[in-house]
């Protein structure tokens, strides 16, 4: 690369003695002439090199650079810059002689720029519209546009859209996009429809856009018939992720025949409304299902947060895929009964949290100093009221100092106690055995809750 002022062709300059001039001419399609002149003390140009090269890479290769370095060492550049005496006369753009600047045909455009950096453009007002080289959906009506039948536009840099040439056809006359080309599976896999093995090149690949972000395989045509006694109805895909290292390779994540609640991928086929325990709470439906098969686990190296499961977002780990069928009524009954009991427990705990308070009194609850509280509790037999199953009412399950609810026969209040002896607690609020005790008036709603808790969980040993 040469560094120095650019001399415009056709202009007149006054140059200092010793100045070096490099000229490059394109004499043919594959020939470039490079010349080096020096201005001598008489003001004349002396030719120091005149060479023709066949390739662009050789134009300023080792030989030319060596000549330039030697000339600069012998004739160092002076501080005098060339002075423009007469500017080059403006030239009208000339037509292009060749059609090598697609899509401008020979003679149909104008050459712009400088020698060696020529550009061609259509004459003003003659630019034809750009056509689409491949089939695409129309950006206005979403109908299919065959290659070359649409017009391309770029609403902003880097984005191209295609539209029909003219008015978009009516809705009934629009073309539907052609089906995507199908490819055979290059390695064995499991069918997404039946969950059974598909040998190499005996199935069809389903692209990621249609199957939740990863390639899948299905049988070519109908799935093969099952042997007597095997399930032949619809199945759904389930997934799971376990963060961890690549080794050791894990074993199966599920057990064949396992009955549990699973979130299933509904893009394969809709889940029937009579599926046992069907819930639609978080976008993906869940149901009580039975595991039929499980694919080989795959290791996912997640680097940009696009892992296929929530448990692997931002982490690398093992990705598991399986197939489930809906459970029968008999298979789902025990799990549905457990979920029903758990639902009752959750609703009772929500009512306890809504009607009672432990550390800070809500409207209606009373906080009494220790002396007044002792008088209130004199000659009172307190009984702990369990607010959850007995198996959960342990120091391990509820913490070392659990919040508690107390009742006393014949009293029109319910007492709640919360431990207040940890770091950061306000010890001045302690009014009953290192606890904060609050008295809640026995309303009809609270009495109903007490009766239901007593009937469901019973009471603890008398205090």
N, C-alpha and C positions, 0 to 999 in steps of 0.2 A: 504494500500500500504506500502510495506517495502522499506526503503531507506538504501542502503549499497552496497558493492562490490558484483558482480555476480561471483559465484563459478561454473566453468565449470565442467560438469560431466566427470570423467575419469582422471582429473588432480590431482596432489598432492600439498597441501598447508601447510604452517606452520602458525598456528593460535595462537594469544596471549591468555593467560588464561582469562576466563570470557567472551570470545566471544560467541555471540548467532548466531545460524544457523537455518534458516527456510527452510524446504524442502517440496516440493509439488509434489506428484506423482498422475498420472491418472491411477487408478487401474482397472477401467471398464468404460463403456460408460457413466454411470451416477454416478460414485463414484470417489471422490478425497480425497487422504490421505494427511493430513497436520501434519508435525512433527516439534517440536522445541527442538533443542539440545543446551547444554551449555558446553564449554570447562572448566573442573575443573583445580585445581592447579596441578594435576598429569598429565595433558595433555590428559585426557580421555574425551569422550563424555558422558554427562549425559542427558537422555531423560526427558524433562520438560512437553511435551504434545505430544500425538499421537491420532489423531481423523480422522474419515472418514465422509465426507459430501456427500449428494446426489445432491446438486445443486451448481452451480457456485456462486450464490449470497451468500450462506451460508459458502462458502470456507473461506472467510475473514469477517465473520459476527461479531456480538457484542462479542461473547464468545472468538474468536481467538484474536480480538483486545484487549480485556481486559487482556488476558494472556500475550500478547506482552508488553502492557504498564507496567504491574506488574514486568515482567522480566527486562525491561529496567530501572525501578526505583531502583530495587534491585541490578542489575549488570550494572551500567552505561557503555556506550561504551568507550573504551580506544582510545588513539591517534595512537595505533599501527595498521597498516593495514595488512591483510593477505599477506604472501609472497609465490609466486609461486615457488615450488621446481621442479616439473616436469610437463610439459604440456601434455594435453591429446593427445593420438595418433590419427592422422586423420583417419576418417572412410569413406569408400566409401558409396555413397548414396545407400539406399536399396529400392527395389520396394515397391510400395504402395499395401497394402493388401486389401483395401476397395475401392469401387467405389463411395465414398461420395464426392469426389472432381470433380464435373462435369467440363468438359466432359471427364475426364481421367478414363478409365475403370480399374478395379482391375488388378494389375500386369502389366499395360501398361505404368506406369510412375515411377518416382523416387521421394522419399521423401527428402526434403531439410529442413534446419533450425534446431532449437533446440527443445527439448521436450517441449511441451506446445505451441510451435509456429511453427508447422510443415506446410510446403507448398509442394505441389505436382506439378510436371511438366512432360511433355512428354520427352522421351529420345531425345537427340539431333538429329535433322533432321526428327523427326517423328510427329511433330505437324500438325494435320489436319487443313484445312482452316475452319474459322468460317462461319456458315451458317446463313442466315436471317431467323428470326422466324416469320416475317410477310411479306405480300406482299408489295413491294416497286418498284419505278421506277428506272431503271438502271441509274447509274451516268454517263455512257458513251454514250448510245444510247437513253435513256429515254423510252425504251420499258418496259413493265410491267414484273416483276420477281415474280413468285409465291413463297409462303413461303417454305424455305428449298432448293430452286433451285438456289440461288445466293450465292456469296461469299462476306463477309463483310470485309471492310478495314477501318482503322482509319488514315486519312492523318495527323491529328493533334489531340491533346488531347481533348476529349469531343465531337468529331464529328465522326459519323460513316456513311459510304457510302456502297451501295451494287452494285454489277455488275454481269453480267451473268457469269456462270461457263464455261469458255472457250470463244470462239469467239461469239460476239453479232450476233443475227440472222439478215438476210437482212431486209430492211425497210418494205417490204410487208408482212413479216412473224412475225413481232413483235406483242406482245399482247397489247391490249388496257387496261388501268386500269378499274377495275370494277366500276360501278356507286356507289356513296356513299350511305350508308343505309339511308332510309327516316324515318322521325319521324313525328308523328302527333303533331299539335299545342295543347298545354296544356291549353291555355286560348284564349278567343275571340280576334280577330284582324281583320285587313283589308287586302283584297287581293291585292298583288302588281300589278296584271294585270288589274283588273277592279275597284279597289278602294272601293268595297263594303264589308260589314261585313262577316266574316267567323266564324261560331260558334265553340265552343270548340271541339277539336278532329275531326272536319269535313274538315280540310285542311292539307296541308303539309308544314313543315318548310323548309326554304331555308337558308343554312348556311351563316355566315358572309362573308366568302371568296368570295362568288358569288354575294353578294348584298351590296357591299360598306361598310363593317365593322360592320353590325348589322343583327340580325336574322329577317327574314320576313316570311310571310305566303302567300300561294297561294291556290286557290280552288283545290279540288281533281278532276282532269279532266277539262272539259270545264267549263268556268264561266257560271252561270245560265243566261238564256235569260232575256233581259230587257223588261220593259213594253213599250207600244207604245209611241213614242216621245222622249225616252231617248237615249243618245249617246251610241253607241256600238263599236266605234273604239278604237285604241290604246291610252293608257294613260301613263304618266311618273311621276316619283316621284320628289317632290321638298322638300327642307329642309330649315330650318332657325333656328337660335339660338339667345336667348336673355339672357345675363348675369344677374344674380340677385339671390335673396334668394329663399329658398324652398317655403315659404309662403309669400303672398297669391298665390293660384293657378291661373294662367292666364286663360283668355278666349281664344277664337279662334284667331289665328294669321292672317289668311286670311278670306275673305268673299266669301261664295259660289257664283259663277258666276262672281267673280272679273276678269277683263281683265288686264293683265300686262305682262311685260317681265320677264321670269323665266329662270334660269339655271336648266337644267334637267339632270337626271342620265341616260346615254345612255347604261349602262350595261344591262338593261332589254331588250331593243330593239333599233335599230338605229332610229334616228330622220330623217324623210323624208326630202329630199333636198327642197321640195316645201312648207315646213312649213313656216308660215308667219313670216317674220323678222328673219330667221335663221342666227345666227352668231356663228363662231367658233374661238374665240379670245383667250380664257384663258384655253384651255383644255376641259372644260365642255361646250357643246353647249347651246345656249340660243335661245328662240323663244317667240313669242307672244302667250300666252296661256290663258285658262279659268279654274279657280279653280272648280273642281268637288266635292272634299271631303277633309276632314282633320281628321287625327288621334288624339287620346287623347295625349296631350303634356306629355313629359317625362322629369324628372329632371336629369341632368347629373352632377355628382360630378367629376370634372376634377382635377386630382392631378399630372399628369405626361405629360400633353400636348398632349393627344391623343383624344381630344374631336372630335365629328363627323363633326363639322363645324368650319370655320375659326373664327367666332365671339365668340366661346367658348374655343378656345385654351388657356390654362393657367387659365381659369376661370370656375366656376360652374354656371349653369344656366339652362333655359328651352329649350328643343329641340323639334321642331315642324316638322311634316311630313304631306305632302298633296299630292293630285293627280291632274294633269292638263291634258287637252286635247288641241290640236292645235286650235287656234281661227279661225273662218271663215274670209273670206275677208272683210265682212262688219264689223265684230267685231274688226278686227285689223286695219282697215283704220284710225280711229282717232289717235291711238297711233303711227302708222307708220308715219303719217303726222307730229306729234309733234317731233318724232325722226329725221325726215328729216330736219325740221326747226332748231332743235338743232345742227344738223351736219353742216348746213350752218354757224350758229353762231360760232361754234368751229373753223371752217376753217378760217373765217374772223378774229377772235381773234389771231389765229396763224400767219396770215399774218401781223397783226398790230405789234405783238411782234417781227417778223422777220425784218420788214422794219423800225421801229421806235425805238428810245431809249429815256429814260427820265432823268436819273441822270448822266450817263457817256456817252459822245458822241462816237458813232461808226464812222466808215469810212464815210466821207462825211458830217456828222452833224457838226454844228458850235456852239460853246459856245462863247457868247459875253459878255463883262462886262456890268454892269447895264447902264452906260452912253451910250455906243454904241447901246445897245438893245433899249433904249428909243428912240434914233434917228431912228432906223429901224422901230419902231412901231408908230412913229408920224403920225397922221392923218390916221391911219389904223383902220378899223372897224373889230374887231376879232369876229369870230363866233365859238362856241364850236362844234366840230364834235363828235357825239356820236359813240362809238365803240362797243356798245352792246344794247339790247332792252331798251326802255325807262323805263320799270319797274325796271330794274337793275341799272339804272343811278340815284341812290339816295345816300344820305350820309350814310344811314344805310346799303345799299347793297354793297357799294364800299369803305366804310371806311370814317372817318371824313374828310380826305384830299385826295381825289382820284386823281390819275394821269389823265391828260386831254390832248386832242388834239385840236389844234386851226387852223383855216384856215382864210384867208383874200382874198377877191376878187381882182384879178389882181396881186397877189403876187406869186412869183415863189418858195415859201417855205411852209412848214407845221411846225408849232411850237408845241412842246410837253412841258408840265410843270409838275413838281413833287414837292410836298411840302418838304421843307428842314428845318423844325423848331422843329424836335423832338429831344429827348435826344440822344446824340451820333452823330448827323448829323454835317457836316462841314458847319457852317453858312457863312463862307467866300465865298461859291459858290453861295449864293443867288443873283440873278440878276433881278428878277421880282416878286414883291409882295410876299416875303417870299417863293418863289419857285425857282427851277432851270429850266431855259428855254433853250431849244435847238432848233435850226433851221435846218430843213432837206430840202435839195434841192428837188424840185418837178420833179421827174423822171417820165417816162411814166408808170412804174409799180406802183409808188406811186399815180399818178393821177388816174389810174384805180381803186386802192383801195379806194381813196377818193370818187369817183363817186359811187362805190358800197355801201360804208357805208352811204353816203347821201341818196341814193335811198332806202336803207333798214331801216335805223333808223332815218333819218332826222337830223336836227341840233337843238341845244339848242337856247335859247334866245340870241340875240346879246349882246356882252360885252359892 
